[in-house]
Amino acid sequence: ECTLDLKSAVEKLAKSGVPLGNQSVLLKGVNDNVETMRSLVHRLLMMRVKPYYLYQCDLIKGSSHLRTEVKKGLEIIRGLRGHTSGYAIPQFVIDSPKGGGKIPLSPDYVNFEEDGSISIKNYQGENFSYPAISENKAVSSFVD
């Protein structure tokens, strides 16, 4: 994907001030693991190309052998978070069937609690509590 010819062409565009972004498709057996995707996004950034979108493979005839489960894409995004620059993490999207457009998908990091607070999870799976906005609650118990 990132050949010397591509690097040369991209360099000319970048030097001319053209903003560059990459749109990759998640393909089974090709780039469907965190290590491969991390390597790709790092190479893209070294060429001054922003990893912009990671698409779930479209539901088109002849592509079923290349499609992964949606959860695989979410696992990859989760696996990139905290282990590389946020700038290197593409937005995972599905180009919805029947013309619905691109729909972003994201790992679930937030749970809303009944008292208005939220429980948030970091990239390592650790849970933290974040208080609701309230004039009656002391925030100091949440702050170091």
N, CA, C and O atoms as CSV, one atom per row, in Angstrom:
chain,resi,resn,atom,element,x,y,z
A,1,GLU,N,N,0.812,-1.201,0.000
A,1,GLU,CA,C,0.000,0.000,0.000
A,1,GLU,C,C,0.853,1.262,0.000
A,1,GLU,O,O,0.600,2.182,-0.777
A,2,CYS,N,N,1.838,1.310,0.846
A,2,CYS,CA,C,2.668,2.513,0.990
A,2,CYS,C,C,3.979,2.316,0.237
A,2,CYS,O,O,5.025,2.101,0.849
A,3,THR,N,N,3.922,2.389,-1.078
A,3,THR,CA,C,5.091,2.169,-1.924
A,3,THR,C,C,5.921,3.442,-2.043
A,3,THR,O,O,5.483,4.520,-1.644
A,4,LEU,N,N,7.122,3.304,-2.594
A,4,LEU,CA,C,7.976,4.473,-2.822
A,4,LEU,C,C,7.337,5.434,-3.818
A,4,LEU,O,O,7.440,6.650,-3.661
A,5,ASP,N,N,6.673,4.891,-4.850
A,5,ASP,CA,C,5.985,5.751,-5.821
A,5,ASP,C,C,4.884,6.561,-5.140
A,5,ASP,O,O,4.734,7.756,-5.392
A,6,LEU,N,N,4.121,5.901,-4.279
A,6,LEU,CA,C,3.066,6.601,-3.551
A,6,LEU,C,C,3.667,7.679,-2.654
A,6,LEU,O,O,3.177,8.808,-2.612
A,7,LYS,N,N,4.720,7.326,-1.945
A,7,LYS,CA,C,5.373,8.282,-1.048
A,7,LYS,C,C,5.840,9.514,-1.815
A,7,LYS,O,O,5.679,10.638,-1.339
A,8,SER,N,N,6.413,9.313,-2.993
A,8,SER,CA,C,6.890,10.423,-3.816
A,8,SER,C,C,5.731,11.312,-4.265
A,8,SER,O,O,5.823,12.538,-4.197
A,9,ALA,N,N,4.647,10.695,-4.721
A,9,ALA,CA,C,3.486,11.462,-5.180
A,9,ALA,C,C,2.842,12.234,-4.030
A,9,ALA,O,O,2.474,13.399,-4.178
A,10,VAL,N,N,2.714,11.573,-2.890
A,10,VAL,CA,C,2.107,12.197,-1.717
A,10,VAL,C,C,2.958,13.370,-1.236
A,10,VAL,O,O,2.429,14.407,-0.835
A,11,GLU,N,N,4.266,13.201,-1.279
A,11,GLU,CA,C,5.179,14.268,-0.858
A,11,GLU,C,C,4.976,15.524,-1.707
A,11,GLU,O,O,4.967,16.636,-1.179
A,12,LYS,N,N,4.813,15.348,-3.016
A,12,LYS,CA,C,4.584,16.491,-3.906
A,12,LYS,C,C,3.278,17.203,-3.553
A,12,LYS,O,O,3.222,18.432,-3.513
A,13,LEU,N,N,2.235,16.422,-3.298
A,13,LEU,CA,C,0.947,17.011,-2.936
A,13,LEU,C,C,1.039,17.750,-1.603
A,13,LEU,O,O,0.551,18.872,-1.474
A,14,ALA,N,N,1.664,17.118,-0.619
A,14,ALA,CA,C,1.791,17.725,0.712
A,14,ALA,C,C,2.597,19.020,0.644
A,14,ALA,O,O,2.240,20.008,1.285
A,15,LYS,N,N,3.685,19.018,-0.134
A,15,LYS,CA,C,4.512,20.224,-0.272
A,15,LYS,C,C,3.750,21.350,-0.962
A,15,LYS,O,O,4.067,22.525,-0.781
A,16,SER,N,N,2.741,20.983,-1.756
A,16,SER,CA,C,1.914,21.984,-2.436
A,16,SER,C,C,0.786,22.492,-1.546
A,16,SER,O,O,0.011,23.361,-1.947
A,17,GLY,N,N,0.698,21.947,-0.339
A,17,GLY,CA,C,-0.318,22.411,0.603
A,17,GLY,C,C,-1.632,21.662,0.552
A,17,GLY,O,O,-2.612,22.089,1.164
A,18,VAL,N,N,-1.669,20.556,-0.164
A,18,VAL,CA,C,-2.902,19.773,-0.261
A,18,VAL,C,C,-3.074,18.946,1.015
A,18,VAL,O,O,-2.187,18.165,1.360
A,19,PRO,N,N,-4.205,19.104,1.726
A,19,PRO,CA,C,-4.436,18.252,2.896
A,19,PRO,C,C,-4.746,16.829,2.432
A,19,PRO,O,O,-5.545,16.626,1.518
A,20,LEU,N,N,-4.118,15.861,3.061
A,20,LEU,CA,C,-4.234,14.479,2.609
A,20,LEU,C,C,-4.855,13.605,3.682
A,20,LEU,O,O,-4.482,13.675,4.853
A,21,GLY,N,N,-5.811,12.778,3.267
A,21,GLY,CA,C,-6.467,11.844,4.176
A,21,GLY,C,C,-6.614,10.494,3.516
A,21,GLY,O,O,-6.736,10.392,2.296
A,22,ASN,N,N,-6.602,9.464,4.332
A,22,ASN,CA,C,-6.722,8.095,3.842
A,22,ASN,C,C,-8.065,7.512,4.254
A,22,ASN,O,O,-8.528,7.716,5.377
A,23,GLN,N,N,-8.683,6.787,3.332
A,23,GLN,CA,C,-9.901,6.048,3.613
A,23,GLN,C,C,-9.617,4.587,3.310
A,23,GLN,O,O,-9.523,4.191,2.148
A,24,SER,N,N,-9.481,3.783,4.366
A,24,SER,CA,C,-9.182,2.355,4.215
A,24,SER,C,C,-10.443,1.543,4.432
A,24,SER,O,O,-11.359,1.966,5.137
A,25,VAL,N,N,-10.479,0.384,3.824
A,25,VAL,CA,C,-11.572,-0.568,4.031
A,25,VAL,C,C,-11.036,-1.714,4.874
A,25,VAL,O,O,-9.959,-2.244,4.600
A,26,LEU,N,N,-11.787,-2.095,5.896
A,26,LEU,CA,C,-11.417,-3.219,6.744
A,26,LEU,C,C,-11.657,-4.507,5.964
A,26,LEU,O,O,-12.787,-4.801,5.573
A,27,LEU,N,N,-10.589,-5.275,5.739
A,27,LEU,CA,C,-10.668,-6.488,4.928
A,27,LEU,C,C,-10.167,-7.697,5.716
A,27,LEU,O,O,-9.077,-7.678,6.288
A,28,LYS,N,N,-10.980,-8.734,5.733
A,28,LYS,CA,C,-10.651,-9.967,6.452
A,28,LYS,C,C,-9.363,-10.570,5.892
A,28,LYS,O,O,-9.227,-10.780,4.687
A,29,GLY,N,N,-8.419,-10.844,6.800
A,29,GLY,CA,C,-7.163,-11.461,6.404
A,29,GLY,C,C,-6.142,-10.504,5.811
A,29,GLY,O,O,-5.032,-10.915,5.473
A,30,VAL,N,N,-6.505,-9.233,5.682
A,30,VAL,CA,C,-5.595,-8.245,5.100
A,30,VAL,C,C,-5.156,-7.227,6.159
A,30,VAL,O,O,-3.963,-7.064,6.419
A,31,ASN,N,N,-6.126,-6.550,6.759
A,31,ASN,CA,C,-5.811,-5.512,7.749
A,31,ASN,C,C,-6.743,-5.597,8.955
A,31,ASN,O,O,-7.073,-4.582,9.569
A,32,ASP,N,N,-7.158,-6.805,9.285
A,32,ASP,CA,C,-8.167,-6.985,10.335
A,32,ASP,C,C,-7.583,-7.300,11.710
A,32,ASP,O,O,-8.154,-8.074,12.479
A,33,ASN,N,N,-6.435,-6.687,12.007
A,33,ASN,CA,C,-5.871,-6.832,13.352
A,33,ASN,C,C,-5.184,-5.527,13.751
A,33,ASN,O,O,-4.795,-4.722,12.905
A,34,VAL,N,N,-5.048,-5.346,15.042
A,34,VAL,CA,C,-4.512,-4.089,15.579
A,34,VAL,C,C,-3.095,-3.825,15.094
A,34,VAL,O,O,-2.771,-2.696,14.725
A,35,GLU,N,N,-2.251,-4.840,15.088
A,35,GLU,CA,C,-0.844,-4.638,14.715
A,35,GLU,C,C,-0.714,-4.132,13.282
A,35,GLU,O,O,0.037,-3.193,13.018
A,36,THR,N,N,-1.439,-4.750,12.362
A,36,THR,CA,C,-1.387,-4.333,10.960
A,36,THR,C,C,-1.921,-2.917,10.801
A,36,THR,O,O,-1.336,-2.102,10.087
A,37,MET,N,N,-3.033,-2.627,11.469
A,37,MET,CA,C,-3.631,-1.296,11.343
A,37,MET,C,C,-2.730,-0.236,11.980
A,37,MET,O,O,-2.597,0.860,11.436
A,38,ARG,N,N,-2.115,-0.542,13.113
A,38,ARG,CA,C,-1.203,0.413,13.749
A,38,ARG,C,C,-0.025,0.711,12.822
A,38,ARG,O,O,0.377,1.865,12.674
A,39,SER,N,N,0.521,-0.321,12.205
A,39,SER,CA,C,1.627,-0.134,11.271
A,39,SER,C,C,1.197,0.749,10.100
A,39,SER,O,O,1.935,1.645,9.690
A,40,LEU,N,N,0.009,0.496,9.566
A,40,LEU,CA,C,-0.491,1.281,8.440
A,40,LEU,C,C,-0.675,2.748,8.824
A,40,LEU,O,O,-0.212,3.636,8.107
A,41,VAL,N,N,-1.344,3.011,9.944
A,41,VAL,CA,C,-1.606,4.410,10.297
A,41,VAL,C,C,-0.313,5.158,10.611
A,41,VAL,O,O,-0.210,6.356,10.346
A,42,HIS,N,N,0.664,4.466,11.168
A,42,HIS,CA,C,1.957,5.124,11.433
A,42,HIS,C,C,2.682,5.448,10.123
A,42,HIS,O,O,3.255,6.528,9.981
A,43,ARG,N,N,2.658,4.517,9.173
A,43,ARG,CA,C,3.293,4.795,7.868
A,43,ARG,C,C,2.593,5.950,7.171
A,43,ARG,O,O,3.247,6.803,6.571
A,44,LEU,N,N,1.267,5.983,7.246
A,44,LEU,CA,C,0.525,7.082,6.622
A,44,LEU,C,C,0.927,8.423,7.231
A,44,LEU,O,O,1.177,9.387,6.508
A,45,LEU,N,N,0.987,8.480,8.552
A,45,LEU,CA,C,1.361,9.740,9.203
A,45,LEU,C,C,2.772,10.172,8.835
A,45,LEU,O,O,3.032,11.364,8.676
A,46,MET,N,N,3.688,9.213,8.697
A,46,MET,CA,C,5.055,9.561,8.294
A,46,MET,C,C,5.078,10.162,6.892
A,46,MET,O,O,6.006,10.890,6.539
A,47,MET,N,N,4.047,9.854,6.088
A,47,MET,CA,C,3.941,10.433,4.743
A,47,MET,C,C,3.052,11.682,4.744
A,47,MET,O,O,2.726,12.210,3.681
A,48,ARG,N,N,2.660,12.153,5.932
A,48,ARG,CA,C,1.796,13.325,6.095
A,48,ARG,C,C,0.377,13.095,5.576
A,48,ARG,O,O,-0.260,14.002,5.040
A,49,VAL,N,N,-0.099,11.868,5.746
A,49,VAL,CA,C,-1.461,11.502,5.365
A,49,VAL,C,C,-2.230,11.152,6.638
A,49,VAL,O,O,-1.811,10.271,7.389
A,50,LYS,N,N,-3.337,11.822,6.884
A,50,LYS,CA,C,-4.166,11.570,8.064
A,50,LYS,C,C,-5.011,10.318,7.838
A,50,LYS,O,O,-5.760,10.258,6.863
A,51,PRO,N,N,-4.908,9.317,8.716
A,51,PRO,CA,C,-5.827,8.178,8.643
A,51,PRO,C,C,-7.234,8.686,8.985
A,51,PRO,O,O,-7.537,8.930,10.153
A,52,TYR,N,N,-8.081,8.844,7.984
A,52,TYR,CA,C,-9.347,9.550,8.160
A,52,TYR,C,C,-10.503,8.605,8.469
A,52,TYR,O,O,-11.151,8.728,9.509
A,53,TYR,N,N,-10.758,7.669,7.570
A,53,TYR,CA,C,-11.841,6.702,7.772
A,53,TYR,C,C,-11.310,5.281,7.695
A,53,TYR,O,O,-10.392,4.985,6.930
A,54,LEU,N,N,-11.898,4.410,8.495
A,54,LEU,CA,C,-11.778,2.968,8.339
A,54,LEU,C,C,-13.195,2.484,8.082
A,54,LEU,O,O,-14.048,2.537,8.968
A,55,TYR,N,N,-13.442,2.017,6.872
A,55,TYR,CA,C,-14.775,1.576,6.472
A,55,TYR,C,C,-14.987,0.098,6.768
A,55,TYR,O,O,-14.102,-0.725,6.539
A,56,GLN,N,N,-16.165,-0.226,7.278
A,56,GLN,CA,C,-16.620,-1.607,7.286
A,56,GLN,C,C,-16.838,-1.965,5.817
A,56,GLN,O,O,-17.400,-1.166,5.066
A,57,CYS,N,N,-16.407,-3.142,5.400
A,57,CYS,CA,C,-16.543,-3.559,4.000
A,57,CYS,C,C,-18.015,-3.515,3.582
A,57,CYS,O,O,-18.883,-4.043,4.278
A,58,ASP,N,N,-18.284,-2.884,2.447
A,58,ASP,CA,C,-19.653,-2.748,1.946
A,58,ASP,C,C,-20.298,-4.097,1.659
A,58,ASP,O,O,-19.624,-5.093,1.395
A,59,LEU,N,N,-21.612,-4.093,1.719
A,59,LEU,CA,C,-22.408,-5.280,1.406
A,59,LEU,C,C,-22.618,-5.354,-0.106
A,59,LEU,O,O,-23.732,-5.177,-0.599
A,60,ILE,N,N,-21.543,-5.616,-0.824
A,60,ILE,CA,C,-21.635,-5.704,-2.280
A,60,ILE,C,C,-21.377,-7.139,-2.719
A,60,ILE,O,O,-20.677,-7.894,-2.045
A,61,LYS,N,N,-21.943,-7.492,-3.839
A,61,LYS,CA,C,-21.806,-8.842,-4.376
A,61,LYS,C,C,-20.326,-9.179,-4.573
A,61,LYS,O,O,-19.557,-8.381,-5.108
A,62,GLY,N,N,-19.953,-10.366,-4.133
A,62,GLY,CA,C,-18.591,-10.840,-4.310
A,62,GLY,C,C,-17.626,-10.438,-3.210
A,62,GLY,O,O,-16.436,-10.740,-3.295
A,63,SER,N,N,-18.118,-9.760,-2.172
A,63,SER,CA,C,-17.210,-9.297,-1.118
A,63,SER,C,C,-17.376,-10.041,0.206
A,63,SER,O,O,-16.692,-9.722,1.178
A,64,SER,N,N,-18.259,-11.012,0.258
A,64,SER,CA,C,-18.554,-11.658,1.547
A,64,SER,C,C,-17.318,-12.299,2.171
A,64,SER,O,O,-17.192,-12.320,3.395
A,65,HIS,N,N,-16.406,-12.822,1.355
A,65,HIS,CA,C,-15.202,-13.460,1.894
A,65,HIS,C,C,-14.215,-12.438,2.479
A,65,HIS,O,O,-13.278,-12.815,3.182
A,66,LEU,N,N,-14.424,-11.158,2.191
A,66,LEU,CA,C,-13.544,-10.102,2.703
A,66,LEU,C,C,-14.131,-9.357,3.899
A,66,LEU,O,O,-13.434,-8.585,4.558
A,67,ARG,N,N,-15.415,-9.589,4.178
A,67,ARG,CA,C,-16.064,-8.857,5.264
A,67,ARG,C,C,-15.733,-9.458,6.622
A,67,ARG,O,O,-15.615,-10.674,6.772
A,68,THR,N,N,-15.588,-8.581,7.605
A,68,THR,CA,C,-15.399,-8.987,8.997
A,68,THR,C,C,-16.677,-8.639,9.763
A,68,THR,O,O,-17.537,-7.915,9.260
A,69,GLU,N,N,-16.786,-9.152,10.960
A,69,GLU,CA,C,-17.861,-8.720,11.848
A,69,GLU,C,C,-17.587,-7.266,12.240
A,69,GLU,O,O,-16.430,-6.856,12.330
A,70,VAL,N,N,-18.629,-6.501,12.470
A,70,VAL,CA,C,-18.475,-5.103,12.884
A,70,VAL,C,C,-17.665,-5.017,14.171
A,70,VAL,O,O,-16.869,-4.095,14.346
A,71,LYS,N,N,-17.868,-5.974,15.071
A,71,LYS,CA,C,-17.140,-5.927,16.348
A,71,LYS,C,C,-15.630,-5.989,16.144
A,71,LYS,O,O,-14.882,-5.495,16.988
A,72,LYS,N,N,-15.161,-6.582,15.046
A,72,LYS,CA,C,-13.722,-6.629,14.756
A,72,LYS,C,C,-13.180,-5.212,14.535
A,72,LYS,O,O,-12.114,-4.870,15.047
A,73,GLY,N,N,-13.903,-4.399,13.784
A,73,GLY,CA,C,-13.492,-3.010,13.572
A,73,GLY,C,C,-13.465,-2.221,14.869
A,73,GLY,O,O,-12.557,-1.422,15.102
A,74,LEU,N,N,-14.467,-2.449,15.714
A,74,LEU,CA,C,-14.503,-1.775,17.015
A,74,LEU,C,C,-13.333,-2.215,17.886
A,74,LEU,O,O,-12.754,-1.401,18.604
A,75,GLU,N,N,-12.981,-3.499,17.828
A,75,GLU,CA,C,-11.827,-4.009,18.582
A,75,GLU,C,C,-10.534,-3.342,18.108
A,75,GLU,O,O,-9.664,-3.021,18.916
A,76,ILE,N,N,-10.415,-3.137,16.808
A,76,ILE,CA,C,-9.216,-2.490,16.265
A,76,ILE,C,C,-9.120,-1.047,16.761
A,76,ILE,O,O,-8.055,-0.612,17.200
A,77,ILE,N,N,-10.222,-0.307,16.692
A,77,ILE,CA,C,-10.218,1.081,17.168
A,77,ILE,C,C,-9.883,1.112,18.654
A,77,ILE,O,O,-9.084,1.940,19.092
A,78,ARG,N,N,-10.486,0.220,19.432
A,78,ARG,CA,C,-10.203,0.146,20.869
A,78,ARG,C,C,-8.729,-0.188,21.093
A,78,ARG,O,O,-8.105,0.352,22.007
A,79,GLY,N,N,-8.174,-1.065,20.274
A,79,GLY,CA,C,-6.777,-1.466,20.402
A,79,GLY,C,C,-5.786,-0.381,20.022
A,79,GLY,O,O,-4.643,-0.391,20.481
A,80,LEU,N,N,-6.218,0.555,19.185
A,80,LEU,CA,C,-5.348,1.675,18.817
A,80,LEU,C,C,-5.330,2.747,19.899
A,80,LEU,O,O,-4.298,3.376,20.133
A,81,ARG,N,N,-6.454,2.955,20.553
A,81,ARG,CA,C,-6.555,4.002,21.581
A,81,ARG,C,C,-5.596,3.717,22.727
A,81,ARG,O,O,-5.520,2.597,23.233
A,82,GLY,N,N,-4.877,4.739,23.121
A,82,GLY,CA,C,-3.947,4.608,24.231
A,82,GLY,C,C,-2.617,3.999,23.843
A,82,GLY,O,O,-1.695,3.941,24.657
A,83,HIS,N,N,-2.510,3.545,22.604
A,83,HIS,CA,C,-1.276,2.907,22.148
A,83,HIS,C,C,-0.675,3.618,20.942
A,83,HIS,O,O,0.340,3.183,20.397
A,84,THR,N,N,-1.303,4.704,20.535
A,84,THR,CA,C,-0.784,5.529,19.453
A,84,THR,C,C,-1.401,6.912,19.585
A,84,THR,O,O,-2.315,7.104,20.387
A,85,SER,N,N,-0.930,7.852,18.831
A,85,SER,CA,C,-1.461,9.208,18.856
A,85,SER,C,C,-2.928,9.218,18.430
A,85,SER,O,O,-3.329,8.473,17.536
A,86,GLY,N,N,-3.713,10.058,19.071
A,86,GLY,CA,C,-5.108,10.191,18.675
A,86,GLY,C,C,-5.254,10.605,17.221
A,86,GLY,O,O,-6.234,10.254,16.564
A,87,TYR,N,N,-4.281,11.350,16.724
A,87,TYR,CA,C,-4.293,11.789,15.326
A,87,TYR,C,C,-4.180,10.602,14.370
A,87,TYR,O,O,-4.563,10.703,13.205
A,88,ALA,N,N,-3.655,9.479,14.862
A,88,ALA,CA,C,-3.451,8.296,14.020
A,88,ALA,C,C,-4.665,7.378,13.988
A,88,ALA,O,O,-4.659,6.375,13.273
A,89,ILE,N,N,-5.700,7.701,14.744
A,89,ILE,CA,C,-6.845,6.794,14.840
A,89,ILE,C,C,-7.935,7.236,13.874
A,89,ILE,O,O,-8.501,8.320,14.023
A,90,PRO,N,N,-8.231,6.396,12.883
A,90,PRO,CA,C,-9.283,6.754,11.934
A,90,PRO,C,C,-10.661,6.619,12.578
A,90,PRO,O,O,-10.819,5.960,13.606
A,91,GLN,N,N,-11.634,7.243,11.969
A,91,GLN,CA,C,-13.013,7.066,12.412
A,91,GLN,C,C,-13.561,5.818,11.722
A,91,GLN,O,O,-13.504,5.706,10.497
A,92,PHE,N,N,-14.088,4.886,12.507
A,92,PHE,CA,C,-14.660,3.653,11.968
A,92,PHE,C,C,-16.093,3.957,11.538
A,92,PHE,O,O,-16.896,4.434,12.340
A,93,VAL,N,N,-16.414,3.681,10.274
A,93,VAL,CA,C,-17.738,4.000,9.741
A,93,VAL,C,C,-18.302,2.848,8.922
A,93,VAL,O,O,-17.578,2.011,8.382
A,94,ILE,N,N,-19.623,2.846,8.858
A,94,ILE,CA,C,-20.345,1.978,7.927
A,94,ILE,C,C,-21.014,2.905,6.929
A,94,ILE,O,O,-21.700,3.851,7.316
A,95,ASP,N,N,-20.817,2.635,5.655
A,95,ASP,CA,C,-21.546,3.350,4.618
A,95,ASP,C,C,-22.870,2.605,4.514
A,95,ASP,O,O,-22.956,1.559,3.871
A,96,SER,N,N,-23.896,3.151,5.150
A,96,SER,CA,C,-25.126,2.395,5.353
A,96,SER,C,C,-25.796,2.021,4.038
A,96,SER,O,O,-25.764,2.775,3.064
A,97,PRO,N,N,-26.402,0.844,4.034
A,97,PRO,CA,C,-27.098,0.385,2.831
A,97,PRO,C,C,-28.246,1.325,2.464
A,97,PRO,O,O,-28.815,1.997,3.324
A,98,LYS,N,N,-28.565,1.359,1.209
A,98,LYS,CA,C,-29.701,2.105,0.670
A,98,LYS,C,C,-29.573,3.616,0.848
A,98,LYS,O,O,-30.574,4.308,1.035
A,99,GLY,N,N,-28.338,4.130,0.790
A,99,GLY,CA,C,-28.142,5.573,0.740
A,99,GLY,C,C,-28.236,6.326,2.048
A,99,GLY,O,O,-28.495,7.529,2.036
A,100,GLY,N,N,-28.037,5.672,3.163
A,100,GLY,CA,C,-28.129,6.348,4.457
A,100,GLY,C,C,-26.900,7.151,4.828
A,100,GLY,O,O,-26.909,7.866,5.829
A,101,GLY,N,N,-25.844,7.046,4.040
A,101,GLY,CA,C,-24.625,7.800,4.324
A,101,GLY,C,C,-23.699,7.099,5.297
A,101,GLY,O,O,-23.961,5.982,5.744
A,102,LYS,N,N,-22.608,7.780,5.614
A,102,LYS,CA,C,-21.615,7.232,6.546
A,102,LYS,C,C,-22.127,7.374,7.975
A,102,LYS,O,O,-22.552,8.452,8.392
A,103,ILE,N,N,-22.081,6.277,8.714
A,103,ILE,CA,C,-22.497,6.290,10.115
A,103,ILE,C,C,-21.296,5.900,10.962
A,103,ILE,O,O,-20.782,4.789,10.832
A,104,PRO,N,N,-20.834,6.816,11.845
A,104,PRO,CA,C,-19.666,6.510,12.677
A,104,PRO,C,C,-20.009,5.506,13.774
A,104,PRO,O,O,-21.089,5.549,14.363
A,105,LEU,N,N,-19.071,4.607,14.034
A,105,LEU,CA,C,-19.200,3.623,15.105
A,105,LEU,C,C,-18.028,3.814,16.044
A,105,LEU,O,O,-16.915,4.113,15.611
A,106,SER,N,N,-18.279,3.642,17.324
A,106,SER,CA,C,-17.232,3.865,18.305
A,106,SER,C,C,-17.372,2.860,19.435
A,106,SER,O,O,-18.487,2.495,19.808
A,107,PRO,N,N,-16.235,2.406,19.989
A,107,PRO,CA,C,-16.336,1.537,21.163
A,107,PRO,C,C,-17.084,2.267,22.278
A,107,PRO,O,O,-16.988,3.488,22.403
A,108,ASP,N,N,-17.816,1.524,23.072
A,108,ASP,CA,C,-18.636,2.112,24.129
A,108,ASP,C,C,-17.779,2.414,25.351
A,108,ASP,O,O,-17.324,1.500,26.038
A,109,TYR,N,N,-17.561,3.688,25.618
A,109,TYR,CA,C,-16.747,4.110,26.752
A,109,TYR,C,C,-17.566,4.778,27.853
A,109,TYR,O,O,-17.016,5.114,28.902
A,110,VAL,N,N,-18.867,4.978,27.640
A,110,VAL,CA,C,-19.682,5.742,28.579
A,110,VAL,C,C,-20.928,4.960,28.969
A,110,VAL,O,O,-21.611,4.393,28.116
A,111,ASN,N,N,-21.219,4.934,30.274
A,111,ASN,CA,C,-22.488,4.418,30.786
A,111,ASN,C,C,-23.120,5.526,31.614
A,111,ASN,O,O,-22.471,6.105,32.484
A,112,PHE,N,N,-24.382,5.818,31.344
A,112,PHE,CA,C,-25.089,6.858,32.084
A,112,PHE,C,C,-25.774,6.241,33.292
A,112,PHE,O,O,-26.494,5.249,33.174
A,113,GLU,N,N,-25.540,6.840,34.459
A,113,GLU,CA,C,-26.109,6.334,35.709
A,113,GLU,C,C,-27.392,7.095,36.040
A,113,GLU,O,O,-27.604,8.206,35.553
A,114,GLU,N,N,-28.245,6.491,36.870
A,114,GLU,CA,C,-29.531,7.100,37.227
A,114,GLU,C,C,-29.383,8.441,37.934
A,114,GLU,O,O,-30.244,9.309,37.791
A,115,ASP,N,N,-28.304,8.624,38.696
A,115,ASP,CA,C,-28.125,9.878,39.440
A,115,ASP,C,C,-27.559,11.009,38.572
A,115,ASP,O,O,-27.282,12.096,39.079
A,116,GLY,N,N,-27.388,10.759,37.274
A,116,GLY,CA,C,-26.866,11.777,36.364
A,116,GLY,C,C,-25.370,11.713,36.168
A,116,GLY,O,O,-24.828,12.347,35.262
A,117,SER,N,N,-24.696,10.947,37.018
A,117,SER,CA,C,-23.254,10.779,36.828
A,117,SER,C,C,-23.022,9.799,35.682
A,117,SER,O,O,-23.949,9.163,35.182
A,118,ILE,N,N,-21.775,9.698,35.290
A,118,ILE,CA,C,-21.453,8.712,34.262
A,118,ILE,C,C,-20.308,7.839,34.735
A,118,ILE,O,O,-19.462,8.258,35.525
A,119,SER,N,N,-20.303,6.645,34.245
A,119,SER,CA,C,-19.192,5.724,34.446
A,119,SER,C,C,-18.452,5.689,33.122
A,119,SER,O,O,-19.041,5.391,32.084
A,120,ILE,N,N,-17.154,5.993,33.157
A,120,ILE,CA,C,-16.373,6.022,31.923
A,120,ILE,C,C,-15.265,4.984,31.990
A,120,ILE,O,O,-14.730,4.681,33.056
A,121,LYS,N,N,-14.935,4.446,30.816
A,121,LYS,CA,C,-13.927,3.391,30.728
A,121,LYS,C,C,-12.787,3.882,29.856
A,121,LYS,O,O,-13.021,4.431,28.780
A,122,ASN,N,N,-11.540,3.687,30.315
A,122,ASN,CA,C,-10.397,4.091,29.500
A,122,ASN,C,C,-9.999,2.967,28.546
A,122,ASN,O,O,-10.633,1.911,28.521
A,123,TYR,N,N,-8.958,3.197,27.770
A,123,TYR,CA,C,-8.522,2.228,26.765
A,123,TYR,C,C,-8.048,0.919,27.374
A,123,TYR,O,O,-7.984,-0.094,26.677
A,124,GLN,N,N,-7.713,0.916,28.668
A,124,GLN,CA,C,-7.271,-0.306,29.336
A,124,GLN,C,C,-8.428,-1.051,29.989
A,124,GLN,O,O,-8.221,-2.082,30.629
A,125,GLY,N,N,-9.646,-0.538,29.831
A,125,GLY,CA,C,-10.814,-1.183,30.407
A,125,GLY,C,C,-11.080,-0.813,31.855
A,125,GLY,O,O,-11.960,-1.396,32.489
A,126,GLU,N,N,-10.326,0.156,32.395
A,126,GLU,CA,C,-10.526,0.596,33.777
A,126,GLU,C,C,-11.708,1.564,33.840
A,126,GLU,O,O,-11.847,2.440,32.986
A,127,ASN,N,N,-12.553,1.401,34.852
A,127,ASN,CA,C,-13.734,2.245,35.015
A,127,ASN,C,C,-13.466,3.393,35.976
A,127,ASN,O,O,-12.755,3.243,36.970
A,128,PHE,N,N,-14.055,4.545,35.657
A,128,PHE,CA,C,-13.948,5.734,36.482
A,128,PHE,C,C,-15.318,6.381,36.570
A,128,PHE,O,O,-16.137,6.250,35.660
A,129,SER,N,N,-15.563,7.077,37.665
A,129,SER,CA,C,-16.827,7.775,37.850
A,129,SER,C,C,-16.618,9.256,37.576
A,129,SER,O,O,-15.605,9.833,37.972
A,130,TYR,N,N,-17.577,9.864,36.900
A,130,TYR,CA,C,-17.538,11.296,36.614
A,130,TYR,C,C,-18.846,11.878,37.136
A,130,TYR,O,O,-19.918,11.399,36.769
A,131,PRO,N,N,-18.778,12.908,37.991
A,131,PRO,CA,C,-19.991,13.374,38.677
A,131,PRO,C,C,-20.966,14.108,37.767
A,131,PRO,O,O,-20.593,14.685,36.746
A,132,ALA,N,N,-22.227,14.064,38.179
A,132,ALA,CA,C,-23.255,14.858,37.515
A,132,ALA,C,C,-23.064,16.318,37.910
A,132,ALA,O,O,-22.453,16.613,38.937
A,133,ILE,N,N,-23.577,17.211,37.108
A,133,ILE,CA,C,-23.531,18.629,37.454
A,133,ILE,C,C,-24.595,18.870,38.515
A,133,ILE,O,O,-25.784,18.647,38.284
A,134,SER,N,N,-24.154,19.324,39.673
A,134,SER,CA,C,-25.079,19.539,40.776
A,134,SER,C,C,-24.495,20.579,41.717
A,134,SER,O,O,-23.307,20.547,42.037
A,135,GLU,N,N,-25.334,21.493,42.153
A,135,GLU,CA,C,-24.870,22.510,43.101
A,135,GLU,C,C,-24.714,21.916,44.492
A,135,GLU,O,O,-24.009,22.481,45.328
A,136,ASN,N,N,-25.359,20.789,44.750
A,136,ASN,CA,C,-25.349,20.202,46.086
A,136,ASN,C,C,-24.192,19.238,46.310
A,136,ASN,O,O,-23.873,18.924,47.457
A,137,LYS,N,N,-23.564,18.765,45.255
A,137,LYS,CA,C,-22.495,17.775,45.400
A,137,LYS,C,C,-21.139,18.439,45.446
A,137,LYS,O,O,-20.859,19.380,44.703
A,138,ALA,N,N,-20.321,17.946,46.312
A,138,ALA,CA,C,-18.937,18.428,46.371
A,138,ALA,C,C,-18.124,17.666,45.345
A,138,ALA,O,O,-18.037,16.439,45.399
A,139,VAL,N,N,-17.537,18.383,44.423
A,139,VAL,CA,C,-16.723,17.758,43.387
A,139,VAL,C,C,-15.377,17.333,43.951
A,139,VAL,O,O,-14.690,16.501,43.360
A,140,SER,N,N,-15.003,17.890,45.073
A,140,SER,CA,C,-13.677,17.617,45.635
A,140,SER,C,C,-13.421,16.133,45.870
A,140,SER,O,O,-12.268,15.704,45.858
A,141,SER,N,N,-14.461,15.347,46.080
A,141,SER,CA,C,-14.251,13.914,46.297
A,141,SER,C,C,-13.801,13.208,45.023
A,141,SER,O,O,-13.298,12.086,45.083
A,142,PHE,N,N,-13.976,13.855,43.866
A,142,PHE,CA,C,-13.573,13.260,42.597
A,142,PHE,C,C,-12.216,13.770,42.126
A,142,PHE,O,O,-11.618,13.200,41.213
A,143,VAL,N,N,-11.736,14.827,42.738
A,143,VAL,CA,C,-10.503,15.466,42.291
A,143,VAL,C,C,-9.360,15.076,43.212
A,143,VAL,O,O,-9.526,15.024,44.431
A,144,ASP,N,N,-8.200,14.801,42.627
A,144,ASP,CA,C,-7.017,14.458,43.433
A,144,ASP,C,C,-6.545,15.630,44.247
A,144,ASP,O,O,-5.563,15.516,44.980
